[in-house]
């Protein structure tokens, strides 16, 4: 791809933008902006004043678009060869549109573009929300007495999502019903084979263990975010309330306990692995225990059961495969983050932890 126009290039430097959530546009993600400017005009958004790449976006490159009509976030597919069914920005846009009719906090979906001629890949625009993003689950930037409220806000957001009836908002065909863990284990096992660039014995072990230890399928089907963690939500500027759940790339219909198990990964991993909290004194930090967090979720959703080691092992298996894919894209030179190689290397540590959790379910 060619470089952006001079206007976009000069405005995307993190040092000159004054926006801490942005960075200079990565070389692999540069694209001409003339067609994007024309697209914005057709959508009634006026002229584009600036374009910045945003931090994060491990999978789908994410940009901040400043236009005459307002501020928008642009999510696009990464360049290069993609794995089957991955980076489905059209599905992200669809679920945001559908959830806008519920009490689930999401950014407003603005426009979708399927034409790769505009910026090189399909993309969509959503409103930019102004609030707080917490990258570290220990919440070091907050006083102790405020941390439990943030966890409760995250818990409430997840419960609201899982209380939505998919059919009632037009998402009955957003995925298949039933046998979620079986289908997902098969899918991510195939993704592991497709993205494999090195050996990861623990992933291989989990791929064999999970099918043999699945809970009986109860057919429960809800909207699953797929990557529900603290830094994938935007909190109100002053209140412990989620105003927007973001990064819906992995969303589908599935079992709600899969989302809950994934949401609890930080409780089950060490601080050196994906910012985990295993071994930390949570009470001293003012953070609820996993048991208390799960109990609160169950009270909100009316569940009588919670997660088991299977759900956590499954979540760690899936995340390990995702990170191996991040590593593969990094080696191919088209990863969406400068930290992709470092994060991808965590695939082994997380899979090994998942195997430890699996073995605890005797």
N, C-alpha and C positions, 0 to 999 in steps of 0.2 A: 504494500500500500504506500501511497505517497504521503508526504507530510501534510498536516493541516494548513489552512491558509494562515498568512502571517498574523491576522487578528487572533485566531484561536491559539496559535502557538505562543504568542507573547502573553496572553491572558492566562495560560495554563501553568505557569511556573508557580510552584508552591510558595516560594519566597516573596513573590510579588502580589499574589492574590489576597493575602491577608486572611485566608480561610484555612484553619488548621486541619479541617477534614479533607483537604484536597492535596494533590501532589502534581508534579509535572507529568504531562501525558507520556506514558510509557512508549518506547519506540515501536514495540510490536502492535500497539493499539492506535496508532495515528491514522487518520483518514481525512480526505478532503471534506471541507465543511460547506461548500457551496450548495450541494444538494440538500443537506440538512437544513440550511437556512431557508431554502425554498419550501421544504416540508413544513417547517414551523409557520411560515407565512400562510400556507394553505390551511393549516389548522386554526388560523386566527390568533396565533400567539405573537405575531409581530416579528420584528428583527431580532436576531440573536446578538446579544451584547458581549457574551463571553462563554467559553467552554473550558471546564476544568475536569480532570480525572479525580475521582474520589478514592480515598484510602479503602482498603479491604477489597471486596469483589474478587475473592479467590477464584471463582468459577466464571461468572459473567462480568466483563468489564463494565464499570459504572461511572457515569459522568454527571457533573452538575452543569445544567444549561441555564444561563441567565438570559432571559428574553424580555421583550417589552411588556408582555402580559403577565410576567411573574417568574418564579424560580421553579425549575423542574429537574427531576432526576431521570437520566437516560440509562436504561439497562440494555445491553446488546450481547449477542453471542460472541465468543472469542474467535479470532481468526484461526485458520488451519483446519485440518481434518478432525472431526468430532466423533465421539462414541455415539452409537445408536441411542436415540431418545434423550440424549443429554442436552443441556443448555436450552431447554424449551421455553424461550421467553414468551411465546404465545400463550402457554399455559399459565405463566406468572400473571400476565395481563388479564386473562380470563378469570382467575380466582380472585384477583383484586376487584374486578368489576362486580362479581357476584357477592362478595362479602361486604361491599359497600352498602348493601341493603340490610345488614345485620348490626348487632352491637359489638362485633369484633373490630377492634381498632386497626384500620389499614389506611395507607395513603390513597388518595383518589387517583384512579387510573385515568389518564388523559388521552392518549392516542397510541395506536399500534401501527407499525409499518413492517409488512412482510417482504417488501422489495429490497433485495440485497444491493441494488444499484445505488441506493441513497448513501449508506455509509459502509457498505461492504458485507453486512449481515443484517438479518431482521433485528428490530429493536422496539422498545416501547418507552413512553414517557409517563411519569407519574408526578404528582405534586411533591414538592420538597417540604418536609416537615422540620420545624425548628424545635429542638428539644435536646435531651441528654442521651448519649450512648455510653454504656458501661462495658468496657472491654475486659476487665478483670473481675471474675466472679467473687473475689474477696472484697470488692468495692473499697479499695484503700483511699479513694478521694472523698468518701463520706464518713461522717462521725458514726460511731457504733450504733447509736440509737436510731439512725435512719436506715440501716441496712435491711432489717427485717421487712420494712415497708416495701422496699424495692422487690424483694423476693415474693412478697404477697401480691404485688402488682403483676409480676410475671406470671405467677400462679393463676391469678384471675383471668389474664389474657388467654392462657392455654385452655382453661375451663370454658370460657366463652366460645372459643373456637370449636371445641368438641361437643358443645351443646347444640350446635347448628345442625339442622337436618339438611344434608346435601341436596336432596330432591326439591326441597322447598325453595331453593335459590338457583335452581337450574343446573346443578352440578351432579345429577344422578349418574351421568356418563363420564365423570371426570376420572374414573378409575374403575377397577373391577371390585365387586363385593365378595367378601369371604376369602379364606385361605391366604390372608395377607402375609403372614410370616413365611409361609412356604414359598409364595411367589417372589417375595422380596429376597429371600435367601438365594433362590435360583438366579434372580436377576443380578444381584451383586456378585455372586460367584462368577457369572459370565463376564461382568464388567472387570473383575479382577484378572481374568484370563486375557481380556482384550487390552488392558492397560499395563500389564505386567512388564516391568523393566528390570526386576531383580527378584531374588527369592525372599519370601516372607512366610516362614514355616507356620507361624501362629495363625495367619489368615487361612492357610490350607487346613489346619486343624479345626478351626471354627467352622469352616465350610462343611466339614464332615460331622461335627458335633451338633450343630444347630438343627438339622433336619431330624436327628434322632431324639431330640429333647424338646420339641415344640409342644406348647400347651394345646389342649383340644381346641379346635376352631369353633368359636361361638357365633361366627357370622357377623359380629358387630362391625359396623362400617361408619366411619365419620371422616371429616376432612382432616387429613394429617399434613402439617406444615412440612415435616421432613428434616428441618434444620433448626428446630426450636431451641435456641440458646439465648443467653442474656444479651449478647452483642448484636443479635438480629432483631432488636426492637428499640424503638425510640420512646423515651420517657418524657413526660411533661417537664417543663423547665424547673418547676419547684415542687411539684406533687409526685408521690410515688405511684404514678399512674401511667400505663402504657398508652401512648397516643398513636402508635403505628407499628405493626409487625411487618418486617421487611424480609426480602430475600426468599421468595416463594418458589424458587426453581425446582425444588424436589417435592413440591406439594402434590398430593394425590388422594384418592380415597383409600382408607386403610384402618388399622386398628388403633384406637386412641392410646393404648398402653405403649405402643411403639414410640409415639411422640413423647410420652412421659418418661420412658426409659432413656431416650436420647437427651431430654432436658436435664436428667440427673447424672449425665456423664461427669460433670465437674466434681460431684461427690465421690466418684469412684476412680479418679485418676490423680496422679501425683502433681505437685506444682510444676515439675519440670516437663510434664506431658500435657500440652493443651490447656495450660492455666488451671490445672485441677486443684482440688482442696483436700485430697485424701491425706489424713494424718494431721490436719490443722485443727486447732481448738476453735470450733465453730461457735460454741457458746460464748467464749471470750470475745469473739469478733462480732457477736450480735447477729449471726446468720443461723436460720433454722436448720435443724438436722434433716437428713433425707427422709427419715420416718415422719417427721412433723410436716415437711413439705408435701409428701405424698398424701398424708392424712387430710391435709387442707384441700388438696385437689379432689380427693374422693368425696369430701363433704360437699364441695361445690357442684360436683357432677352427679352425685347420688350413687357413686360406685361403692360396692362392698369389697372389692378386691383391689390390690395395688400391683406394683411391679415386683418381679422375682429376678434372681440372677440371670435367668434366660433373657429377659427384656434388656438388661444392661449389657450382657454379652453380645446380643444381637446388635445393639446400638453401636458398640465399640467395633464390631466386625464391619458394619456398614461404613462407619466413619474412617476406619483404616483403609478400606478399599477406595473411598473417595479421595483420601490423601495420597494414596498411591497413584491415582489418576492425576492429581495436582502435580506430583513429582514427574509423571510421564510428560505432561504438558510443559513443565519447566525444562526438561531435557530436550523437548522438541522446539523450545524457544517461543511458545505462544501462550504461556501462563498469564493469568490475569493479575498477578501480584508479584512485586519484587521479592516477597518473602516466600514464594511458592516452593522453592527448593528446600528451604528450611522447614516449612510446614509439612511438605511431602515426606520428609525424612522421619516424621513422627509416626508414620504408618506402622512401622515395626513395633515401636513402644506401645502404641494403643492396641494393636492386635495381641501383643503379649499380655497386656493387662486384661483384655477381653478373655483370653484363654484362662487366666487365673480366676476370673469371676466365674467362668463356665465350670471349672473344676470344683468350685465351692458349692455348686448345686449337685450334691451327691444323691 
